Protein backbone atom coordinates (compact mmCIF):
# COMPACT_ATOMS: atom_id res chain seq x y z
CA UNK A 1 0.00 0.00 0.00
CA UNK A 2 1.07 3.50 -0.82
CA UNK A 3 1.60 5.93 2.12
CA UNK A 4 0.67 8.93 -0.04
CA UNK A 5 -2.79 9.41 -1.46
CA UNK A 6 -3.48 8.78 -5.07
CA UNK A 7 -3.53 12.48 -6.04
CA UNK A 8 -0.48 13.48 -4.01
CA UNK A 9 2.84 13.42 -5.74
CA UNK A 10 6.19 13.85 -4.06
CA UNK A 11 7.52 17.40 -4.22
CA UNK A 12 10.45 17.86 -6.47
CA UNK A 13 13.71 19.41 -5.39
CA UNK A 14 12.78 22.57 -7.28
CA UNK A 15 9.55 22.96 -5.28
CA UNK A 16 11.39 22.39 -2.00
CA UNK A 17 13.93 25.09 -2.84
CA UNK A 18 11.15 27.47 -3.92
CA UNK A 19 9.37 26.92 -0.59
CA UNK A 20 12.62 27.45 1.31
CA UNK A 21 13.30 30.70 -0.54
CA UNK A 22 9.75 31.93 0.13
CA UNK A 23 10.10 31.06 3.80
CA UNK A 24 13.44 32.87 3.91
CA UNK A 25 11.92 35.95 2.34
CA UNK A 26 9.08 35.90 4.84
CA UNK A 27 11.58 35.59 7.69
CA UNK A 28 13.70 38.47 6.39
CA UNK A 29 10.63 40.69 5.98
CA UNK A 30 9.52 39.87 9.52
CA UNK A 31 13.00 40.65 10.89
CA UNK A 32 13.10 43.96 9.02
CA UNK A 33 9.65 44.88 10.33
CA UNK A 34 10.74 44.01 13.88
CA UNK A 35 13.95 46.06 13.74
CA UNK A 36 12.11 48.96 12.10
CA UNK A 37 9.46 48.95 14.82
CA UNK A 38 12.15 48.70 17.49
CA UNK A 39 14.10 51.63 16.02
CA UNK A 40 10.99 53.78 15.70
CA UNK A 41 10.07 53.03 19.32
CA UNK A 42 13.55 54.09 20.45
CA UNK A 43 13.37 57.30 18.40
CA UNK A 44 9.92 58.06 19.78
CA UNK A 45 11.15 57.41 23.31
CA UNK A 46 14.21 59.66 22.83
CA UNK A 47 12.34 62.59 21.24
CA UNK A 48 11.54 64.54 24.43
CA UNK A 49 14.99 64.09 26.02
CA UNK A 50 16.62 65.31 22.80
CA UNK A 51 14.37 68.38 22.71
CA UNK A 52 15.24 69.12 26.34
CA UNK A 53 18.94 68.66 25.60
CA UNK A 54 18.80 71.11 22.67
CA UNK A 55 16.97 73.62 24.88
CA UNK A 56 19.65 73.21 27.57
CA UNK A 57 22.43 73.80 25.04
CA UNK A 58 20.73 76.97 23.79
CA UNK A 59 20.34 78.27 27.35
CA UNK A 60 24.01 77.52 28.05
CA UNK A 61 24.97 79.41 24.89
CA UNK A 62 22.87 82.41 25.93
CA UNK A 63 24.38 82.31 29.43
CA UNK A 64 27.93 82.22 28.09
CA UNK A 65 27.15 85.12 25.77
CA UNK A 66 25.84 87.16 28.71
CA UNK A 67 28.92 86.21 30.73
CA UNK A 68 31.33 87.38 28.03
CA UNK A 69 29.36 90.59 27.43
CA UNK A 70 29.52 91.27 31.19
CA UNK A 71 33.24 90.51 31.17
CA UNK A 72 33.66 92.96 28.30
CA UNK A 73 31.80 95.66 30.27
CA UNK A 74 33.92 94.94 33.35
CA UNK A 75 37.14 95.15 31.36
CA UNK A 76 35.95 98.36 29.68
CA UNK A 77 36.92 100.31 32.81
CA UNK A 78 40.50 99.19 32.42
CA UNK A 79 40.94 98.91 28.61
CA UNK A 80 38.13 101.10 27.27
CA UNK A 81 34.92 99.85 25.64
CA UNK A 82 36.58 98.49 22.50
CA UNK A 83 39.56 97.01 24.35
CA UNK A 84 37.30 95.33 26.90
CA UNK A 85 35.29 93.72 24.11
CA UNK A 86 38.46 92.56 22.35
CA UNK A 87 39.92 91.07 25.55
CA UNK A 88 36.63 89.28 26.35
CA UNK A 89 36.43 87.92 22.79
CA UNK A 90 40.04 86.71 22.93
CA UNK A 91 39.38 84.97 26.25
CA UNK A 92 36.30 83.28 24.74
CA UNK A 93 38.26 82.21 21.67
CA UNK A 94 41.07 80.85 23.85
CA UNK A 95 38.57 78.81 25.88
CA UNK A 96 36.96 77.48 22.69
CA UNK A 97 40.38 76.60 21.27
CA UNK A 98 41.37 74.69 24.40
CA UNK A 99 38.10 72.74 24.35
CA UNK A 100 38.53 71.97 20.63
CA UNK A 101 42.10 70.76 21.23
CA UNK A 102 40.94 68.45 24.02
CA UNK A 103 38.14 67.12 21.77
CA UNK A 104 40.62 66.54 18.91
CA UNK A 105 42.93 64.55 21.16
CA UNK A 106 40.05 62.47 22.48
CA UNK A 107 38.84 61.73 18.94
CA UNK A 108 42.35 60.73 17.88
CA UNK A 109 42.69 58.44 20.91
CA UNK A 110 39.26 56.91 20.24
CA UNK A 111 39.95 56.23 16.58
CA UNK A 112 43.25 54.54 17.42
CA UNK A 113 41.42 51.87 19.43
CA UNK A 114 40.17 50.08 16.30
CA UNK A 115 43.58 50.32 14.61
CA UNK A 116 45.37 48.02 17.05
CA UNK A 117 46.59 44.83 15.42
CA UNK A 118 45.78 41.50 17.02
Backbone torsions as a table, in degrees:
resi	resn	phi	psi	omega
1	UNK	NA	144.6	-178.3
2	UNK	-84.0	134.4	178.2
3	UNK	-72.0	-37.5	179.7
4	UNK	-83.3	154.7	176.2
5	UNK	-68.6	172.8	-177.2
6	UNK	-69.2	-34.1	-177.2
7	UNK	-87.1	-16.1	-178.0
8	UNK	-83.5	134.9	176.8
9	UNK	-120.3	148.2	179.7
10	UNK	-64.3	141.1	179.4
11	UNK	-70.9	140.9	177.8
12	UNK	-80.7	167.1	179.4
13	UNK	-59.7	-36.2	179.9
14	UNK	-63.3	-43.0	179.3
15	UNK	-66.0	-39.0	178.7
16	UNK	-63.7	-43.1	178.2
17	UNK	-66.4	-38.3	178.3
18	UNK	-62.9	-42.7	177.3
19	UNK	-64.5	-40.5	179.1
20	UNK	-64.3	-41.2	179.1
21	UNK	-66.0	-42.3	177.9
22	UNK	-63.2	-40.9	177.6
23	UNK	-64.8	-39.4	177.5
24	UNK	-63.9	-41.9	177.9
25	UNK	-62.8	-42.4	178.9
26	UNK	-62.5	-41.7	178.2
27	UNK	-63.6	-44.6	-179.8
28	UNK	-63.4	-42.4	178.6
29	UNK	-63.5	-39.7	178.8
30	UNK	-66.4	-40.5	177.7
31	UNK	-64.2	-42.9	178.7
32	UNK	-62.8	-42.8	178.7
33	UNK	-63.2	-39.5	178.7
34	UNK	-64.6	-49.2	-178.4
35	UNK	-66.5	-34.3	177.0
36	UNK	-65.2	-45.6	178.9
37	UNK	-64.1	-39.1	178.5
38	UNK	-64.6	-44.0	179.3
39	UNK	-65.3	-42.5	178.8
40	UNK	-65.0	-35.6	176.9
41	UNK	-65.9	-39.4	178.2
42	UNK	-66.8	-41.3	178.6
43	UNK	-64.6	-42.2	179.4
44	UNK	-64.6	-38.4	179.8
45	UNK	-69.2	-32.0	-176.1
46	UNK	-89.6	-4.3	-174.9
47	UNK	-60.4	-53.2	-177.7
48	UNK	-63.8	-45.7	176.8
49	UNK	-59.5	-36.7	178.7
50	UNK	-67.5	-39.3	177.3
51	UNK	-62.9	-43.5	178.9
52	UNK	-64.8	-37.6	178.4
53	UNK	-65.3	-42.5	177.6
54	UNK	-63.1	-41.2	177.7
55	UNK	-62.4	-40.9	178.7
56	UNK	-63.6	-41.3	179.3
57	UNK	-64.2	-40.5	178.9
58	UNK	-66.2	-38.0	177.5
59	UNK	-67.3	-39.3	176.4
60	UNK	-62.3	-42.2	178.9
61	UNK	-62.1	-43.4	179.2
62	UNK	-65.0	-38.4	179.3
63	UNK	-66.3	-41.7	178.0
64	UNK	-66.4	-36.9	176.6
65	UNK	-62.2	-45.9	178.4
66	UNK	-62.5	-38.1	179.0
67	UNK	-63.1	-45.7	-179.0
68	UNK	-71.6	-32.4	174.4
69	UNK	-65.1	-43.8	176.9
70	UNK	-62.2	-40.4	177.0
71	UNK	-63.0	-39.9	177.2
72	UNK	-62.8	-41.2	177.1
73	UNK	-65.2	-40.3	179.9
74	UNK	-65.8	-39.7	179.6
75	UNK	-76.4	-14.0	-179.7
76	UNK	-64.5	-28.5	178.5
77	UNK	-67.7	-29.5	-178.0
78	UNK	-94.0	-40.8	-173.8
79	UNK	-111.2	-0.3	-174.5
80	UNK	88.7	166.3	-175.9
81	UNK	-61.8	-44.5	-179.0
82	UNK	-70.2	-43.8	-180.0
83	UNK	-63.8	-39.2	177.6
84	UNK	-63.6	-40.8	177.5
85	UNK	-64.7	-41.6	179.3
86	UNK	-64.2	-45.4	-179.5
87	UNK	-63.7	-42.3	178.9
88	UNK	-64.1	-40.6	178.5
89	UNK	-65.5	-41.3	178.8
90	UNK	-65.4	-38.6	176.2
91	UNK	-63.8	-41.9	177.6
92	UNK	-64.0	-42.5	178.2
93	UNK	-66.0	-37.0	177.8
94	UNK	-64.8	-43.4	177.8
95	UNK	-62.3	-43.3	178.7
96	UNK	-63.8	-39.7	178.5
97	UNK	-64.6	-41.3	178.3
98	UNK	-63.7	-45.0	178.7
99	UNK	-63.1	-39.7	178.3
100	UNK	-65.9	-38.1	178.6
101	UNK	-65.4	-42.9	177.5
102	UNK	-61.9	-43.7	179.9
103	UNK	-63.1	-40.8	179.8
104	UNK	-62.5	-42.7	179.5
105	UNK	-66.2	-38.6	179.0
106	UNK	-67.3	-39.7	177.3
107	UNK	-64.1	-41.8	179.7
108	UNK	-64.6	-39.9	179.0
109	UNK	-68.4	-37.1	-179.5
110	UNK	-71.0	-35.5	-179.4
111	UNK	-76.3	-21.0	179.3
112	UNK	-76.6	-15.8	-178.8
113	UNK	-62.9	-44.8	-179.3
114	UNK	-74.2	-12.7	-176.9
115	UNK	-87.4	-7.4	-178.1
116	UNK	-66.8	136.2	-180.0
117	UNK	-87.2	144.5	-179.1
118	UNK	-93.5	NA	NA
